[in-house]
Amino acid sequence: MSDTPRLTSPKEVRALLEKLGHRPNKGLGQNFLIDANILDIIANTADIQPNEAVLEIGPGLGALTERILPRAGRVTCIEKDPTMVKYLKVRLPGFTLIESDALDVDLDALFAGGITKVAANLPYSVASRLMVDISECEHRPELMSLTIQKEVAERLVSPAGSKRYGVLGILTGAFYKNTLVKKISPTCFLPPPKVWSAVVRMERRDVPVLDRAEYFAFKHLVKSCFSQRRKQIGTLLKKQGVSSVDTVLANAGIEHTDRPERIEIERWAELSRLL
Ligand code: SAM
């Protein structure tokens, strides 16, 4: 092994982890990407320009970071694991490293400070939460290129009427257009996770479906209705004590008998405004 191990060589990554005395931490979702092609896809999907500031959440050993660094004007990473932080500081100079749980960082402040792109192989246990938190930021980034569980990616991109359409796709979809770029086999990671993954692209909408002042009532409505997704919307609203349900639904362009999973994001926004 050379002084700087290749992070796309399973053998060299294994040897490096052994040298660091580190066993991949399942709780932190430490499945390291070892496939150069997939790492390039994530970096390319972020479409990073030389003057741009980029955020990476969970850099790990730096496999994606070293692809982002030469493309970006400025890179900021947030990493929770102290062993990874210590190693990254030695391996890769030239970027800002925040040692913290990403859930505890004021992400909106980072975006307000000029970060416009996010590229990451997200820790799966907090991926959905982070995608929603970032979407809710006032200064949300213009583009995100993320690796997440394939099943979560499908929920993110499914249109109204499909089985996987739900809260995640609607809350993020109010601010982003989400697309699935590439499915990833477990063999592209070390250690391999139990499930398939996917790269997703989240492109900020020029005009959000609703503005921030309206958002939190919309979120509450969507979450409460999807907690009983098999019920008809008319029944759900009546149960919530809404008066003149028929008029409200007609004005929002929604059928009384529609179930939550059939109602498009724009209709949810309209319904929430009317209520
Ligand atoms: N970017 C590397 C790669 O692609 O090989 C590692 C990705 S690994 C799936 C997830 C990384 O996120 C790990 O380095 C883990 O320590 C870190 N991590 C897990 N939970 C975190 C959290 N809440 N905040 C910040 N980093 C976290």
Residues whose N, C-alpha, C, O or C-beta is under 5 A from the ligand:
A	BS01	SAM	L28 G29 Q30 N31 F32 L33 I57 G58 P59 G60 L61 A63 L64 I78 E79 K80 D81 M84 S100 D101 A102 L103 N121 L122 P123 V126
